[in-house]
Amino acid sequence: CVLKASQKRRPLSRLLEQLLRNLEKRDPHQFFAWPVNDNFAPGYSTIIKRPMDFSTMKQKIDDNEYKSLNCFISDFKLMCNNAMKYNKPGTVYHKAARRLLHAGLKQLTPQKLRPLGDILT
Ligand SMILES: CC(=O)c1cc(-c2ccccn2)c2ncccn12
């Protein structure tokens, strides 16, 4: 039988796309959906040396740039930590980043991922 396009994807890519969709649900305001724009965030690109956002992570999945789950998790943490570095505590973005990081890492624990089997080894 002919596989659908999605089924042709590498197993890791399909897993990462699933994990990304679940992480994006924790960003209801879509603060993290796109690269932060210096027009909204003055000086952002001088303060944050390695910007990251969900659209960039999606592109990296599609380009097979993630060689492991840990590389994917590192970009997720980078994205959240950038927001907690640039935005002062108490701001809507700092609070959203803390919540997203906390909720996201709970989804990425070994206990939650073990059922996915040896795809991660
Ligand atoms: C994630 C982040 O730091 C962020 C997202 C945004 C944002 C996200 C969507 C639309 C407009 N702004 C933002 N604006 C000002 C300062 C920081 N930010």
The ligand as an SDF file (V2000), in Angstrom:
LIG
                    3D

 18 20  0  0  0  0  0  0  0  0999 V2000
    7.9910   35.7280   23.9340 C   0  0  0  0  0  0  0  0  0  0  0  0
    8.2660   37.1720   24.1210 C   0  0  0  0  0  0  0  0  0  0  0  0
    9.2250   37.5470   24.7950 O   0  0  0  0  0  0  0  0  0  0  0  0
    7.3920   38.1020   23.4940 C   0  0  0  0  0  0  0  0  0  0  0  0
    6.3940   37.7900   22.6120 C   0  0  0  0  0  0  0  0  0  0  0  0
    5.8050   38.9880   22.2430 C   0  0  0  0  0  0  0  0  0  0  0  0
    4.7050   39.1210   21.3210 C   0  0  0  0  0  0  0  0  0  0  0  0
    4.0370   37.9880   20.8370 C   0  0  0  0  0  0  0  0  0  0  0  0
    2.9790   38.1620   19.9780 C   0  0  0  0  0  0  0  0  0  0  0  0
    2.6060   39.4260   19.5800 C   0  0  0  0  0  0  0  0  0  0  0  0
    3.3120   40.4900   20.1010 C   0  0  0  0  0  0  0  0  0  0  0  0
    4.3350   40.3650   20.9570 N   0  0  0  0  0  0  0  0  0  0  0  0
    6.4660   40.0070   22.9110 C   0  0  0  0  0  0  0  0  0  0  0  0
    6.2210   41.3380   22.8620 N   0  0  0  0  0  0  0  0  0  0  0  0
    7.0210   42.1280   23.6360 C   0  0  0  0  0  0  0  0  0  0  0  0
    8.0290   41.5970   24.4290 C   0  0  0  0  0  0  0  0  0  0  0  0
    8.2520   40.2320   24.4340 C   0  0  0  0  0  0  0  0  0  0  0  0
    7.4310   39.4590   23.6640 N   0  0  0  0  0  0  0  0  0  0  0  0
  1  2  1  0
  2  3  2  0
  2  4  1  0
  4  5  2  0
  4 18  1  0
  5  6  1  0
  6  7  1  0
  6 13  2  0
  7  8  1  0
  7 12  2  0
  8  9  2  0
  9 10  1  0
 10 11  2  0
 11 12  1  0
 13 14  1  0
 13 18  1  0
 14 15  2  0
 15 16  1  0
 16 17  2  0
 17 18  1  0
M  END
$$$$
